[in-house]
Amino acid sequence: MSDYLFRESKGADAQAPVFFVFHGTGGDENQFFDLAGKLLAGAHVIAPRGDVSEAGALRYFRRTGEGVYDMDDLALRTSNMAEFARERLEGVSPSAVIGLGYSNGANILASVLFEHPEIFDAAVLMHPLIPFAPPPRPELVGKRLLITAGRRDPIGPAAATQDLADYFSGQGAAVDLFWHDGGHELRQEEFLKTAEFLKPYRVATA
């Protein structure tokens, strides 16, 4: 059984979409929790806290330097996160399972998509960095992906972002790649694009 600390919305219908949100390095379960409720009102929001500390900053897996990942630890944490997601999905029949992550949160979400593509129907990856070649995953066919990034991002280079988008497209996923002209910071236009991407999953209200 996984032991992540997490924040979860209450009162969502059993058929409501489940929306997992993953913070960036130095964030916590609160970073995107309220925003998630606005982006996808009526969704069942689940926000796990990273369980790795890097000089006091919370993360989802270890690294040995900027852009240099501890691949054994990433494999372990990916397995743990997939187990956590499955546990939270027990007993519900959501209309869709969606993930959103920023930076380190986008990276753990992408890693779960690589290794356990059956869990998520759609995902928003904000400023990801995947410095390795993911394995072929035909199970990604039909998944919807939004990737947002800055053209001048010093942490997630544009070429690496394009490679990731090309990977998902090559596996048969429907990929929307959205750029802004800045760096690693999140911008309002990214959230507007995310809201547009999430429209098909909105809960109908009377």
C-alpha positions as a printed NumPy array, in Angstrom:
array([[  0.   ,   0.   ,   0.   ],
       [  1.38 ,   3.447,  -0.936],
       [  1.876,   6.022,   1.798],
       [  1.768,   9.415,   0.068],
       [  0.337,  12.312,   1.975],
       [ -2.313,  13.886,  -0.199],
       [ -5.204,  16.312,  -0.391],
       [ -8.513,  15.213,  -1.87 ],
       [-11.77 ,  16.944,  -2.724],
       [-14.928,  15.648,  -1.11 ],
       [-18.432,  15.081,  -2.377],
       [-17.693,  14.358,  -6.04 ],
       [-20.084,  11.998,  -7.788],
       [-18.747,   8.446,  -8.258],
       [-18.887,   8.958, -12.031],
       [-17.189,  12.367, -11.929],
       [-13.793,  12.641, -13.631],
       [-10.843,  12.004, -11.336],
       [ -8.194,  14.717, -11.638],
       [ -4.735,  13.965, -10.225],
       [ -2.468,  17.023,  -9.878],
       [  1.296,  16.93 ,  -9.249],
       [  3.287,  19.869,  -7.919],
       [  6.688,  21.121,  -9.033],
       [  9.912,  20.953,  -7.024],
       [  9.448,  22.896,  -3.806],
       [  5.665,  22.788,  -4.003],
       [  3.237,  20.574,  -2.14 ],
       [ -0.26 ,  19.162,  -2.428],
       [ -1.745,  22.65 ,  -2.223],
       [  0.063,  24.111,  -5.257],
       [ -2.579,  23.199,  -7.843],
       [ -5.426,  21.883,  -5.708],
       [ -7.68 ,  24.95 ,  -5.792],
       [ -6.76 ,  25.676,  -9.404],
       [ -7.743,  22.126, -10.369],
       [-11.217,  22.691,  -8.949],
       [-11.569,  25.775, -11.14 ],
       [-10.137,  24.182, -14.27 ],
       [-12.445,  21.179, -13.956],
       [-15.337,  22.042, -11.664],
       [-17.085,  19.013, -10.191],
       [-14.096,  16.733, -10.643],
       [-12.738,  14.5  ,  -7.902],
       [ -9.362,  16.177,  -7.302],
       [ -6.462,  14.241,  -5.766],
       [ -3.136,  15.971,  -5.072],
       [ -0.297,  13.78 ,  -3.716],
       [  2.69 ,  15.328,  -1.97 ],
       [  6.134,  14.369,  -3.231],
       [  7.957,  12.153,  -0.744],
       [ 11.542,  13.027,  -1.703],
       [ 13.334,  16.008,  -0.142],
       [ 16.05 ,  17.843,  -2.029],
       [ 17.57 ,  20.314,   0.44 ],
       [ 14.099,  20.716,   1.925],
       [ 12.281,  21.039,  -1.407],
       [  9.699,  18.331,  -2.041],
       [  9.984,  16.244,  -5.203],
       [  8.612,  12.971,  -6.564],
       [ 11.959,  11.284,  -7.319],
       [ 15.666,  11.816,  -6.77 ],
       [ 18.161,  13.399,  -9.124],
       [ 21.919,  13.78 ,  -8.965],
       [ 22.037,  17.103, -10.801],
       [ 19.924,  19.414, -12.936],
       [ 18.402,  17.168, -15.578],
       [ 20.302,  14.094, -14.306],
       [ 17.864,  11.581, -12.847],
       [ 18.461,   8.676, -10.504],
       [ 16.856,   6.177, -12.853],
       [ 16.552,   3.394, -10.272],
       [ 14.774,   5.76 ,  -7.918],
       [ 12.562,   7.037, -10.737],
       [ 11.501,   3.459, -11.512],
       [ 10.65 ,   2.824,  -7.864],
       [  8.748,   6.093,  -7.408],
       [  6.883,   5.564, -10.675],
       [  5.7  ,   2.167,  -9.471],
       [  4.673,   3.667,  -6.127],
       [  2.733,   6.479,  -7.8  ],
       [  0.925,   4.057, -10.082],
       [ -0.044,   2.013,  -7.026],
       [ -1.266,   5.156,  -5.278],
       [ -3.41 ,   6.111,  -8.282],
       [ -4.935,   2.649,  -8.483],
       [ -5.744,   2.691,  -4.764],
       [ -7.521,   6.051,  -5.067],
       [ -9.52 ,   4.78 ,  -8.051],
       [-10.833,   1.717,  -6.237],
       [-14.59 ,   1.755,  -5.785],
       [-15.311,   4.567,  -8.257],
       [-16.274,   4.554, -11.925],
       [-15.043,   7.905, -13.2  ],
       [-15.995,   9.2  , -16.621],
       [-12.282,   9.899, -17.165],
       [ -8.974,   9.873, -15.288],
       [ -6.854,  12.942, -15.995],
       [ -3.444,  14.04 , -14.745],
       [ -1.796,  17.454, -14.58 ],
       [  1.761,  18.085, -13.509],
       [  4.271,  20.913, -13.589],
       [  8.05 ,  20.443, -13.913],
       [  8.985,  17.566, -11.575],
       [  5.274,  16.779, -11.289],
       [  5.025,  16.599, -15.084],
       [  8.011,  14.263, -15.118],
       [  6.541,  11.751, -12.671],
       [  3.227,  11.901, -14.519],
       [  4.993,  11.27 , -17.842],
       [  6.885,   8.36 , -16.298],
       [  3.62 ,   6.793, -15.115],
       [  2.25 ,   7.214, -18.645],
       [  5.315,   5.415, -20.032],
       [  5.091,   2.482, -17.634],
       [  1.378,   2.271, -16.789],
       [ -0.473,   3.871, -19.72 ],
       [ -3.766,   2.241, -18.758],
       [ -4.25 ,   4.508, -15.721],
       [ -4.781,   7.893, -17.395],
       [ -7.077,   8.844, -20.254],
       [ -5.569,  12.309, -20.668],
       [ -2.747,  14.388, -19.211],
       [ -1.419,  17.934, -19.084],
       [  2.383,  18.084, -18.889],
       [  3.591,  21.583, -18.027],
       [  7.31 ,  22.185, -18.642],
       [  8.393,  18.527, -18.559],
       [ 11.94 ,  17.276, -19.033],
       [ 12.472,  13.663, -20.051],
       [ 16.229,  13.234, -20.715],
       [ 15.954,   9.602, -21.803],
       [ 14.257,   7.604, -24.544],
       [ 10.915,   6.218, -23.319],
       [  9.954,   2.681, -24.322],
       [  7.48 ,   1.963, -27.122],
       [  3.949,   1.947, -25.72 ],
       [  1.208,   1.109, -28.233],
       [ -1.249,   1.355, -25.31 ],
       [ -0.933,   5.141, -25.6  ],
       [ -3.028,   5.108, -28.775],
       [ -5.964,   7.472, -28.356],
       [ -4.718,   9.13 , -25.173],
       [ -5.026,  12.921, -25.168],
       [ -1.945,  14.944, -24.197],
       [ -1.395,  18.656, -23.752],
       [  2.227,  19.736, -23.335],
       [  2.967,  23.356, -22.442],
       [  6.443,  24.864, -22.417],
       [  8.58 ,  27.968, -22.727],
       [ 10.748,  28.376, -25.806],
       [ 13.554,  29.803, -23.625],
       [ 13.205,  27.366, -20.73 ],
       [ 16.722,  26.706, -19.326],
       [ 15.489,  23.659, -17.372],
       [ 13.386,  21.991, -20.056],
       [ 15.058,  22.755, -23.402],
       [ 12.742,  23.245, -26.359],
       [ 14.352,  20.406, -28.301],
       [ 13.691,  17.933, -25.464],
       [ 10.087,  19.103, -25.237],
       [  9.623,  18.614, -28.967],
       [ 11.172,  15.138, -28.713],
       [  8.665,  14.22 , -26.003],
       [  5.732,  15.48 , -28.061],
       [  7.036,  13.526, -31.059],
       [  7.346,  10.397, -28.911],
       [  3.719,  10.557, -27.785],
       [  2.535,  11.296, -31.315],
       [  4.566,   8.337, -32.548],
       [  2.733,   6.077, -30.092],
       [ -0.632,   7.162, -31.494],
       [ -1.596,   9.682, -28.809],
       [ -3.381,  12.923, -29.72 ],
       [ -0.854,  15.596, -28.759],
       [ -1.31 ,  19.357, -28.506],
       [  1.977,  21.223, -27.953],
       [  1.595,  24.794, -26.671],
       [  4.505,  27.234, -26.434],
       [  5.016,  30.595, -24.82 ],
       [  8.048,  32.811, -25.384],
       [  9.363,  32.703, -21.81 ],
       [ 11.26 ,  30.259, -19.637],
       [ 10.289,  27.764, -16.951],
       [  7.621,  29.969, -15.387],
       [  3.929,  29.199, -15.723],
       [  1.925,  31.808, -17.602],
       [ -1.747,  32.629, -17.724],
       [ -2.051,  31.545, -21.349],
       [ -1.021,  28.029, -20.335],
       [ -3.893,  27.809, -17.887],
       [ -6.311,  29.157, -20.492],
       [ -5.102,  26.489, -22.913],
       [ -5.459,  23.856, -20.202],
       [ -9.041,  24.941, -19.48 ],
       [ -9.815,  24.583, -23.184],
       [ -8.184,  21.135, -23.263],
       [-10.283,  20.003, -20.293],
       [-13.64 ,  21.088, -21.752],
       [-14.646,  17.568, -22.868],
       [-14.415,  16.337, -19.254],
       [-16.501,  19.01 , -17.578],
       [-19.339,  17.821, -15.383],
       [-22.756,  18.799, -16.71 ],
       [-24.736,  20.98 , -14.308],
       [-28.48 ,  21.488, -14.165]])
